[in-house]
Amino acid sequence: MMDLFTSIVPQNKQHKHFRYITETGLCEPEIEVIKNWADGFIDRNGNLVKQFQTDFNSTFWELYLFACFKELGCTVDFSYETPDFFVKSQYGDFIAEAAIANNPENFRPEWEKDYDLIEKVNMKEVIRLSTIRLEFSIQKKIKKYRQNYSKLNHVKNKPFVICVAPFDQPFFYFQDSLAIAKVLYGIEEVMSTRDSNGEISIAGVSYNYRFQSKPGFNRNLGLFTNSKFKEVSAVIFSNRATFCKVRALSKDGKYPVVFQGCKRNLLDNVFGLYPFTELKQNYKESLIDGLHILVNPFADNVLDLSIFEGKEIAIHNYDPESREYISYIPNNFLLQRTCTVIYKDKNLEEFKKRTQENYEELKPEKWEEDQLIMFGGFVGNLTNNYLSHYKEWTIMVSFDSTTKKWISRAVQKLCYSISELMEETKNKSSNPIFIEKLFLNKEQVYDVIKNKINQFLS
């Protein structure tokens, strides 16, 4: 068995997570879990131990995936140098390649997550950064497949699965599967309303098929909504494969641990969540709980999903005919989870220090002026929604499915999503404008509302 935890690199080269695990004396039970994950893993290039100690997250993710494949009844054939996993199962063999999304250069790394930063977390920006980094990582693996892997005899005609996990920022685990669903299916958000009885209903769904990796530089979203990436059969994703997963699976240690989060509550086909707060000794979580499989309906080589069905795994897909995103999330599925270790030890102060204070952050998007951008989905009876930025205003043009005509609205603020604009229309300080007259096409109503804005500004 590989010796992952005996140091082979100088301390100043070690990843902060590795140092915490090995130096604090607090992680003996967790170390045993990771050793169990690695049981049977073959280090084909001889670099895995060094990578684990210096980079950590990429190797941690590979070991977790290997443990999941074993848990699902699969075996891994390590006789081939590449790709990462040649997986054999009773439902057919497939190729799996591991990838992670890291923080951009000069951005705050994921391990600098002092909890005084939580109040500053902006969920839209968390999802936005993860969308950028996940798309980059997936595209990188697709390029590698096309240039290299596709030519290998043992890869040809087999489903190719990209396994990706985000480690791109502190509190990356708050974004659940929202960013990866956005990357692959273009779904931006589900808008809901709650009535006086607390019942939640879907008010709308918004799709967005582009994003900006930097201001003014557009890239496409919805990689699995057309046949451009038919080489990829599916993506395996987890936002729960963190050290909290290791803690949940380990024996009790010398310190108390509190787990908090929420799980899927499916009762009589009514969607709901139930939150939990549990001490470690009362908390249960399986290895694969929180795992997602996202299917490409245009794949050349179809992955048999039987291996994932009936387990604590969420399955996502896309219907090309209706152009709708579909997800199946099983009852009791782990949607969100964090853990907190309760200890007082001055020796741990070094691991709480930030290496620096000033990091780069994402810059605001910069849309093309006076250009309608399509947002799919619906809001009530409004479909074929478009947004545009015009003279520091945001215009929404929509097709009313009831009247079969086009209408429009605008607010004096730069909005970047349908829900943001809809919320701003309730704000009088945003000077909302509504064009309720019905028009035969979107160009007509767009010109009318721009004229209204010009009149307001004159």
N, C-alpha and C positions, 0 to 999 in steps of 0.2 A: 504494500500500500504506500502511496506517496506520502511523504512527510511535508505537509503544507505549513506547519507552524514553527518548525525550527528555523530561526532566521538565517538566511544566506546572503542578505544584502545589508549594507550599513543602515543604521537607524534613520539617518537623515534622508535616505532614499525610500523608506517604507511609507506605505499609504497610512493615513491617519486611522482608518478602520482597523487595519492589521495591527497597528501598534496598540490600539485600545484593547483589542481582543487578547493579545498576548502579554501585555505588560501590566494590566490592572489587577490581574488575579481574580477577576470577577466572572470570567466567561468559560470556565471549565465545562459546564453542561452544554453550552452552545458549541464549543469546539467539537464535542463528541457528535453533535448533529451534523456538522459540516463534514467531519471525517466519514460519517455514514453515507452522506451524499456522494462523496468521492470514491467510495468502495467500488472497485471494478473499472473506474475511469483510467484510461491509458493515455499517458502524456506522450504523444507521438513526436513532438518536436523538441522535447526536453526543456521547454521554457515555461511550463505552466506554473511551477512553484514560484519562480521569480516574478511572473506576471501577477500572481495572487498577492504577493507581498508588496509589490510596487504599484500596480494598477487597481487591484482588488475587485472592483465591480464587474469587469468583463469576465473574470474567472469565476467569481461568485455566481453570476448568471448562468454560465456554462454548467457548473456543478449542480445548480438547482434544476436546470433543464434535464440533465442526465438522471437525476433522482426522480423527476416527474415521469420520464419515459419508462424507468423501471417500475414505478408505481402503477403505470397504465398497462403493465404486462408486456412491454416491448423489450427488445434487446438492441444494443448498439454494436454494429460491426466497425471496429477500429482498424481494420486491415488496410483501409485507404487513407492516404495522407490528408486529403481534402474531399468535400467540405467537412464541416465540424462533426455532423452526425449522419451516419447511414443507419436509419432506424428500421428495424424489422418487427412486424406485428402480424397477428393472425388475419388482419384486414388488408394486408398489403404493405409493401415497403415504401418508404419515402425518405427524401433528403431534407435535412434541417440545418440551417445556418444560423448561428447566434450573432446578435448585434446588440449594442447598447447605444443610447443617446446620452452623450456627455454634455457638460456645460460648454458654451462657446468660450473661446480664448478671452481672458480678462473679465469673464462673468463670475459671479459668486459660485463656488463649487457646492455640490449637494451636501457635503459633510459639515459645512459651516452654517448649521441651522440652530443657532442660539434661539431659545424660545421667546426671547424678547422681540424677535423679528416677526412673530406670527401676526401681530396686529397690523403689520405693514403689508401682509400678503394680499395681492389683488388676484382673485381667481381667474379673471379674464386674461391677465398677463401671464399667469402660470400656464394656462392652456395654450396661449399663443406661442410662448417659447417652446413648450413641448411639441406643439404641432410642427414648428420649424425644425427642431432637432430630430424628431422621429422621421419626418419626411426625408431629411438628409441621410439618415442612417439606412433607411429602406432603399432609397435610390442607389446608394453606394453598393449595397449587396446585390441589387438587380444588375448593376453594371458589371460586377464581378462574375455573376452567373453568366451573363451574355458573353463576356470576353474569355472566361476560363472554364467554369464548372460545366456549362452546357456541352462542352467538347469531350468530357470524360465519359467513357462507356458505362460505368456503373451509375451515372446520373441520368443518362438519356432515358426518356419515356417514363420517368418517375416523378411523382408530385414533389415540388420544391416548396419548402416552407421556411419563411424567414421568422425567426424567433427574436423579438425585440423587447427591451425593457428600458424605461426612462430613468436616468440618473443625472438629469440635466440642470437641477437647481435645488436649493433647499425646499423642503415641503413639496417635492414633485409628486408625492403619493396622494396629495389632495385632489388631483385632477382625474382620478379613477380611469375610465376608458374613454373619456370625452375627446382627448386629443387624437388618439389612434383612430377612433371612428370618424373623426373629421378628416384625417389624412386619407383614409381608404374609401370612405363612402360620401364624403362631402357634407355630412350632417353637422350643422353648426350648433343648433340648440332646439330643445323641445320647450315650448312655452305652455305653461299651465295656469289654471285659476283654481281658487279654493272657495267653495260656497260657504254660507252661514253655518252649515252643519259640519264643516271641515272636509267635505268631499272634494277630492282633487279631480279635475277634468282637463283634458288636453285642449288648449286654445289654439295651438298652431305648431308647425314644425318648419324650421328654416334650414335650407341647404345653401352652402357657399362653396363654389368650385375653384376658388383661387385664394392665395394668401401672399403676403409680402415678407420675404426673408430679410429684407431691409427696405427702408422707405423708397418707394417708386419702383422696386424690383419685384415683379409678379411671378409667382409659380403656381402650378396647377394642383388642386386638391381632387379627391375622389379617384384615387388610382385604380380602385376596383369597380368603377362605374362605366368602364369601357374596356376594349380589348387590347389597349396599348401595353399592358403588363401581364399578358396571358401566360408568361413563363412561371409566374408565381401562383401557386395553388392556394395558399392561405398564409396568414400571419398568426403566430402565437404571441400573446402579449400578457404581461402581468405587471401590475403596479403594487402587488402585495408581496412580491419576492424581495423582501428586505430583511434586515437583521431582526426585525420584529417577528418575521416568519420563523426564524431560527429559535428565537426565544419562546414562541408559542409551542414549538415542537420539542423543546428540551425539557429535561428534568428540572425540578426546583433547585435554584441556586441559593446563595447566601444573602440575597437581597430580595425585597418584595418588588413585584412588577404588576402594574395595572394596565389592562387592555381596554381600549375604548374604540367604538366604531358603530357601524350599522350593517344590518343584513337585510336581504330581500325577504319580504313577507308576501307570499302569494296565497291568498285565501279566497276561494270561489272566483278565481281569475281577476281579483281586484288588486291592483298594484299598491304596494305600500312598503314602508321601511320600519324596522324596529331597531332602536338604538340599544347599545349595551355598554356597561361598565363592569368589568370583572377583574378580580384578583387572579393571578396566574394559576393558582391551585384549582380554581373553579372554571377556568377558561379552556375551551377546546377548539382546535382549528386543524384541518387536515393539510397535508403537503400541497395538494393541488387546488385547494379552495382559493378563489380569487383569480383563477386562470381564465383567459379568454382565447377563443379561436375565431378568427375573422376570415371568412371564406371569400375567394374570388370567383364569382359566377362565370367569368369568361376564361377560366383556366384551361389550358390545353390538357393538362394531366390532373384529373379530379382526385382530390384527397377523400378517402372513405372516412366519414365522420363517426362511424360506429365506435371507434376507439375513444371518442370524447363524450358520447351520449350517455345519459343516465348518471352523470357524475357531477361534482361541484365545479362545473365548467360552463361559462357563458358562451353561447354560439351566436355569431353575428353573420348576416348575409345581406344581399342586395338583390332586389327584383328588377331586372332590366326592363320589363314591360311596364310596370307601374312606376318605375324609377323611385322606389321606396326602400329605405333602410329597414332591415328586419333584425330583431334581436330576441333571443330566448335566454332569459336569466332564471335559473332554477330557484326554487324555494330555498330559503336559508343561505343563499349565496352571499359570500363576504364582499360587500360593496366598498366598505371603508374600514380601516383599522389603523390605530396607532398604539404604541405602548410607551409607558413611562417607568423608568427604573427609579426607585426611591432609595437613595443612599447619601451619605455624607462622608466624603473622603477627600482630604486636601490633595492627595496624590492625583486626583482626577481633574484638578483645575487646569492643568496644561492642555487637556483634551477639549476644554471649553473655550479656549482662547481663539480669537479670530486672527488669521494671519495678516489681514489688512482690513481697512474700513471702506475704501473706495473701490467699487467694482462698476463695470459698465452695465447698463440696463438697455432693454429694448427701446428703440426710438419709435415714436408714433408712425403709423402707416401714412403714406402720402398717396392718395388716390389721384388719378388723372382728373383734371377739372372738366366738369360738364360732360361726363361720360356715364351712361347708364350701365350698371353692373348687375347681372342676373343673380338673384337669390331664389333658389327653388323652394318647394314646399307650399305651405298655406298658412294663413292667419284667419281663422273663421271662414268666411266665404271668399276671401281674397287669395288669389293664386297668381302665378307668374309675376312675382314681386321683383322689382328692380330698385336699387339705390343709386344715388348720384350725389356728389359734392359740387356745389355751385355757390361761389361767392361766400364761402364760410357757412353755408346752409347745407342741410341734408334733405334731399327730395326722395320720396318713395312713390313709385308708380306701380299700380296693381290692376290686375284683371278681376272684376267682380263676377264670380261664377253664377250668381243669381240673375243679374241683369245682362250678363254677357257684354259688358262695356268696361271701359277703362276709367279709373279714378286716380286721384293723387292727393298727397299731403306733404308738408314740409315743416322743418323746425330750424330755428337759427342756432344751430349747434352742429359740429361735425360728429356724426354717429357712424358706427362701423358694423352695426348689426340691426336686424329687423326689430328685435325686442327693445334695444336701446332707443330707437326712434319712436316706437309705439309708446314707450314710457315717457319720453320727452313731450309727446303731444298733449300729455296731461299737465304739463308745466307751463304756466302762462308766461313765465320769464323767457321761454324759448320761442315765443311769438308764433305759435303753430298756425299754419295756413291749411285749409281744406278746400279741395276742388271737388264738389259733390255733383256737379254737372257731368253727365255721362258722355264719353267719347268713344269713337269707333276704333281708335288705335292709340298706342302708348305715346307716339310722337306728338300727336295733337295735344293731349293733356299735359305732356311734359313741357311743351312750349307755353301753354297757358299758365302753368304754375311758375315758370321762370319769369314770365312777365309780371305776375303778382309780386314776386320777390323783388324785381327791379323797381316796381312802383313803391314798395315798402322802403327800399333803400334810398330812393330819390328824395 
